[in-house]
Amino acid sequence: MAKKVLVLGETREGSLRNVSFEAIAAAKKISGGGEVVGVLLGDSVADFGAELIAYGADRVITVEHPHLKSYTSDGYGQAFMAVVEQESPEGLVFGHTAVGKDLAPKIASKLQAGLISDVTDIEGEGADAVFIRPIFSGKAFEKVKLKEGIDFITVRANNIAPLEKQERSGDVSSLSVDITNLRTIIKNVVRKSAEGVDLSEAKVIVAGGRGVKSADGFEQLHELANLLGGAVGASRGACDADYCDYSLQIGQTGKVVTPDLYIAAGISGAIQHMAGMSNSKVIVAINKDPEANIFKVADYGIVGDLFEVIPMLTEEFKKV
Ligand code: FAD
């Protein structure tokens, strides 16, 4: 049976997040030839509708309201539920982002629906779709299927390939929703790390640990990351030592990332760190201790001093 699937399109700093396009590709599979409807919530988001359609949404619904300028679970919850009531979908797909992780359980509980979170792949289509997600901090994968009700999933960034961007036609309509009784109203957002590539969606991450030894030491990681069009990440050891901000922390209590390339410099490979990066496609570890745990998950290991290796890599990449 073909299904109607709603996809939450997420914007960040004036553009759509890539995970929204990946969510559309996931929704296409769940729909099994049915309809994929993009949903945009914000104070001024209608202009993003055409881009969601270019990535495969059949049509887009926008809900615009001054109280939706910044995410709040109350505001987005009310707006999204209004779209659900209008559309009666058989599937819902959100990115497994900070917003998706917060909003999806709220919507699932309102709909009394099951929720499969952090999906990294989908086998089959339509009613036969089976969802694959990591468990035990990425050590194993399970295949899950909901027995009944709405197929509601969140998708991990950088795992499900988006459809090719093409000129496609589709309707962008707006739904007027009265956002009331908010417990939180966000007046202003101050970001600590507003610049550069978004760590959770970066294709290349250069991460540093306690072995980087200082905030100045992180400068060379930034240089290499910039050269590769990537982002800088860190172990908790490095954050605790105040070499960098906690917003860069990767791991069990930090961000979970799946870049194409993860360069770990001066990181020992504690299980809590690996929980956040071990599913990266290619892992390069640089550590002066040949017994370091990080080498167990590395595709390429460089035993050496990062203060020699990182500048050498930077110089070589400059030649490419
Ligand atoms: P270290 O373990 O001190 O390793 C430093 C490494 O640098 C060593 O392997 C050393 O050989 C190498 N080194 C030193 N100098 C050089 C050099 N010049 N060149 C090359 N290599 C060098 N950690 C996380 O990262 N993320 C989390 O989300 C997280 N969550 C946690 C949650 C809980 C509940 C707990 C208890 C811990 C958590 N931790 C987390 C902490 C984790 O257990 C480790 O303490 C931490 O990851 C260690 O960071 P590190 O690898 O940078 O430091």
Boltz pocket constraint, residues with backbone or C-beta under 6 A from the ligand:
constraints:
  - pocket:
      binder: B
      contacts: [[A, 208], [A, 209], [A, 210], [A, 211], [A, 212], [A, 234], [A, 235], [A, 236], [A, 237], [A, 238], [A, 249], [A, 250], [A, 251], [A, 252], [A, 253], [A, 254], [A, 265], [A, 266], [A, 267], [A, 268], [A, 269], [A, 270], [A, 271], [A, 272], [A, 273], [A, 276], [A, 286], [A, 287], [A, 288], [A, 289], [A, 292], [A, 304], [A, 305], [A, 306], [A, 307]]
      max_distance: 6.0
